[in-house]
Amino acid sequence: MTVEAEPRESSDPETPRRVQSTALFRGEREVVIVHRGQEYRLRITRMEKLILTK
């Protein structure tokens, strides 16, 4: 799965790129992020907050 990031408004490399949650979740309530071989779950709660768990 590839997530499209918004173009940077600044050419400053210190500015983090922005990703819309709708592009990341694609209609789902949870995604799995693999970081250095470890799985993390990012989910949207009933209150529309984001929770990241290992």
LINFEN-V180043 format. One line per field, one symbol per residue. phi: phi as a letter, one per 40 degrees, with the letter a starting at -180 (. if undefined). A space follows every 50 residues. Layout:
phi->???
This chain:
phi->.bbccccccbcccccccbbccccccfgcbabbbbbfgbcbbbbccccgcb bbbc
